[in-house]
Amino acid sequence: MKSPLAIFCLVLVISLFGLHQCASASAGKNERIDIFVPPCIRGHCSFGLTRDCYCCVGKVKQCWKTKEPCWQTCPKLNPPLAQTPSSIF
């Protein structure tokens, strides 16, 4: 009867220690996490299964046949939002 209780207590202590370590390793509230979001993604512009054009990511959806004009124009059409620490959280 004492052996299962001892095993349960040991597992509980190990689990709580792991949870504590995980919580202390997470990012703080004032740290900024930079995630790159490309201005263009491949899209379907014609009928079929192949992705044959590049389209803007954001409110303005516009597509081009090649990557270069998309990457040059989309950041102007959909500018990134200015982020302050208070607007992130």
Legacy VTK file of the C-alpha trace (Angstrom):
# vtk DataFile Version 3.0
C-alpha trace
ASCII
DATASET POLYDATA
POINTS 89 float
0.000 0.000 0.000
2.846 2.435 0.703
4.683 1.688 -2.532
1.981 3.074 -4.902
1.664 6.192 -2.741
5.415 6.756 -2.791
5.511 6.323 -6.579
2.596 8.748 -6.974
4.341 11.353 -4.809
7.593 10.941 -6.742
5.839 11.390 -10.090
3.990 14.439 -8.748
7.206 16.100 -7.535
9.004 15.414 -10.835
6.034 16.810 -12.802
5.888 19.983 -10.726
9.636 20.515 -11.114
9.350 20.148 -14.905
6.444 22.588 -14.987
8.440 25.116 -12.982
11.408 24.829 -15.342
9.156 25.262 -18.377
7.510 28.376 -16.943
10.837 30.032 -16.130
12.195 29.384 -19.642
9.317 31.082 -21.469
9.657 34.556 -22.974
9.046 37.501 -20.695
6.272 40.004 -21.267
8.577 42.742 -22.559
10.547 40.563 -24.965
9.779 41.000 -28.646
9.419 37.959 -30.862
10.196 38.691 -34.506
8.405 36.502 -37.023
9.079 37.046 -40.720
5.902 37.111 -42.798
6.663 37.193 -46.529
4.792 39.855 -48.492
3.764 37.326 -51.181
2.591 33.739 -51.392
2.099 31.382 -54.315
-1.492 31.316 -55.521
-3.861 29.829 -58.094
-4.596 32.377 -60.825
-5.775 30.029 -63.556
-7.933 26.943 -63.543
-5.950 23.904 -62.472
-4.016 22.502 -59.564
-0.715 24.319 -60.082
0.138 27.520 -58.288
1.077 29.800 -61.138
1.222 33.312 -59.652
2.320 35.327 -56.602
-0.280 37.175 -54.490
-0.011 39.784 -51.721
-0.563 38.800 -48.108
-2.751 41.345 -46.313
-5.866 43.417 -46.909
-5.042 44.305 -50.517
-5.017 41.135 -52.634
-3.205 41.595 -55.915
-1.380 38.954 -57.974
1.480 38.818 -60.483
2.872 36.095 -62.706
6.414 36.511 -61.338
7.862 36.929 -57.848
9.872 40.132 -58.309
7.037 42.648 -58.942
5.037 41.089 -56.124
7.875 41.453 -53.603
8.462 45.058 -54.742
4.810 46.216 -54.712
3.103 44.311 -51.877
5.019 45.958 -48.983
3.793 49.336 -50.320
0.189 48.121 -50.620
0.165 46.400 -47.205
2.675 48.177 -44.944
3.605 46.354 -41.712
1.934 47.565 -38.547
4.067 49.532 -36.116
4.267 47.398 -32.996
4.867 48.766 -29.556
5.284 46.536 -26.506
1.777 47.470 -25.317
0.169 46.536 -28.670
1.817 43.109 -28.785
0.115 41.836 -25.631
LINES 1 90
89 0 1 2 3 4 5 6 7 8 9 10 11 12 13 14 15 16 17 18 19 20 21 22 23 24 25 26 27 28 29 30 31 32 33 34 35 36 37 38 39 40 41 42 43 44 45 46 47 48 49 50 51 52 53 54 55 56 57 58 59 60 61 62 63 64 65 66 67 68 69 70 71 72 73 74 75 76 77 78 79 80 81 82 83 84 85 86 87 88
